[in-house]
């Protein structure tokens, strides 16, 4: 089959639709930053969603990508470091999301557009190492080091 502008355009439209649905699902379903474990390993104690333009609009932030922290476990490494979770609920695309938390935009100086980059970096970490999160909080950018501790509740 010969490639034409129409067939190439249709192929990209299908690809973007599938990828868009995948990102929409991930962006509205909170994920926890640590791999599933059957033994004790490092943990951060944060959960969140990928920041989307719709969530950013609901929050009133100019950031358009990153990882929005929706929850921080009390006593966790993230809480000890000062990372903040969401403080109010809004409805975005028919789903309730906690907003107002820190938006992670970099880990150890590498840009973060969402959960995938954080998870990839996290999987190479050990207890006792420090992850440096660059976050945006109320339009202020800051770096927060998080000392990884042993997960007290492996799954």
C-alpha positions as CSV (number, residue, x, y, z in Angstrom):
1,X,0.0,0.0,0.0
2,X,1.4,3.4,-1.0
3,X,1.8,6.0,1.7
4,X,-0.2,9.1,1.1
5,X,-0.8,12.2,3.1
6,X,-4.3,11.0,4.0
7,X,-3.1,7.5,5.1
8,X,-0.2,8.9,7.1
9,X,-2.5,11.5,8.7
10,X,-5.1,8.7,9.6
11,X,-2.4,6.6,11.1
12,X,-1.1,9.4,13.3
13,X,-4.7,10.3,14.4
14,X,-5.3,6.7,15.5
15,X,-1.9,6.6,17.3
16,X,-2.6,9.9,19.1
17,X,-6.1,8.8,20.1
18,X,-4.7,5.6,21.7
19,X,-1.8,7.3,23.4
20,X,-4.1,10.1,24.5
21,X,-6.6,7.7,26.2
22,X,-3.6,6.0,27.9
23,X,-2.3,9.3,29.3
24,X,-5.8,10.4,30.3
25,X,-6.2,7.1,32.3
26,X,-2.8,7.5,34.0
27,X,-3.4,11.2,34.7
28,X,-6.6,10.7,36.5
29,X,-5.7,7.5,38.5
30,X,-3.3,8.2,41.3
31,X,-0.1,6.1,41.4
32,X,2.4,5.5,44.1
33,X,6.1,6.2,43.6
34,X,7.7,2.9,44.3
35,X,7.7,-0.5,42.5
36,X,5.5,-3.3,43.7
37,X,7.6,-5.2,46.3
38,X,7.5,-8.6,48.0
39,X,10.5,-7.6,50.2
40,X,11.5,-4.5,52.0
41,X,13.0,-1.8,49.7
42,X,13.1,2.0,49.5
43,X,10.0,4.1,49.5
44,X,9.0,7.8,49.3
45,X,5.5,7.8,50.7
46,X,4.0,9.9,47.9
47,X,1.1,9.3,45.5
48,X,-0.1,11.5,42.7
49,X,-1.2,11.9,39.1
50,X,0.4,13.2,35.9
51,X,-0.3,16.9,35.6
52,X,-2.5,17.6,32.5
53,X,-3.6,20.9,31.1
54,X,-7.1,20.3,32.5
55,X,-5.8,19.6,36.0
56,X,-3.4,22.6,35.7
57,X,-6.4,24.8,34.8
58,X,-8.4,23.6,37.7
59,X,-5.5,24.4,40.0
60,X,-4.8,27.7,38.5
61,X,-1.1,26.9,37.8
62,X,0.9,27.8,34.7
63,X,2.8,24.5,34.8
64,X,1.5,22.2,32.1
65,X,3.4,18.9,32.8
66,X,5.0,17.1,35.7
67,X,3.8,14.9,38.5
68,X,1.2,16.3,40.9
69,X,1.5,15.0,44.5
70,X,-2.0,14.3,45.7
71,X,-1.0,12.5,48.9
72,X,1.9,12.1,51.4
73,X,1.9,9.3,53.9
74,X,2.4,10.6,57.5
75,X,5.9,9.8,58.8
76,X,7.1,8.9,55.3
77,X,10.4,10.1,53.9
78,X,8.5,12.6,51.7
79,X,6.7,14.1,54.7
80,X,10.0,14.4,56.6
81,X,11.5,16.2,53.7
82,X,8.6,18.6,53.4
83,X,6.8,17.5,50.3
84,X,3.2,18.5,50.3
85,X,0.1,16.7,49.0
86,X,-3.2,18.1,47.8
87,X,-5.2,20.2,50.1
88,X,-8.5,20.5,48.2
89,X,-10.6,18.4,45.9
90,X,-11.7,19.5,42.4
91,X,-13.6,17.7,39.7
92,X,-11.7,17.3,36.4
93,X,-13.2,15.5,33.5
94,X,-15.8,13.9,35.8
95,X,-13.2,12.6,38.4
96,X,-12.4,14.1,41.8
97,X,-8.7,14.9,42.2
98,X,-6.9,16.4,45.2
99,X,-5.0,19.5,44.0
100,X,-2.8,22.1,45.6
101,X,0.1,19.7,46.2
102,X,3.7,20.1,45.0
103,X,4.3,19.5,41.3
104,X,7.4,17.5,40.7
105,X,9.1,18.9,37.5
106,X,12.6,17.3,37.9
107,X,14.4,14.4,39.7
108,X,18.1,14.9,40.2
109,X,18.1,17.6,37.5
110,X,16.3,15.5,34.9
111,X,13.0,16.8,33.6
112,X,9.8,15.0,34.7
113,X,6.7,15.1,32.5
114,X,4.9,12.5,34.6
115,X,5.1,9.3,36.5
116,X,7.2,7.3,34.1
117,X,10.4,9.3,34.6
118,X,10.1,9.2,38.4
119,X,9.4,5.5,38.4
120,X,12.3,4.8,36.1
121,X,14.7,6.7,38.3
122,X,13.2,5.2,41.5
123,X,13.7,1.6,40.4
124,X,17.4,2.1,40.4
125,X,17.5,3.4,44.0
126,X,18.5,1.8,47.3
127,X,17.6,2.5,50.9
128,X,19.8,5.4,52.2
129,X,20.1,7.2,48.9
130,X,18.7,10.7,48.3
131,X,16.5,11.7,45.5
132,X,16.4,15.4,44.7
133,X,13.0,16.6,43.6
134,X,12.6,20.0,42.0
135,X,9.0,21.0,42.7
136,X,6.7,23.9,42.0
137,X,4.7,25.1,45.0
138,X,2.4,28.1,44.7
139,X,4.4,29.3,41.6
140,X,7.7,29.0,43.6
141,X,10.3,26.5,42.4
142,X,12.4,24.7,45.0
143,X,14.6,21.6,45.4
144,X,13.7,19.1,48.1
145,X,16.0,16.2,48.9
146,X,14.3,13.1,50.1
147,X,16.3,10.4,51.9
148,X,14.9,7.0,50.9
149,X,14.0,4.8,53.8
150,X,13.1,1.1,54.0
151,X,9.4,0.5,53.1
152,X,7.7,-0.5,56.4
153,X,4.8,-2.2,54.6
154,X,6.0,-4.2,51.5
155,X,3.2,-5.7,49.5
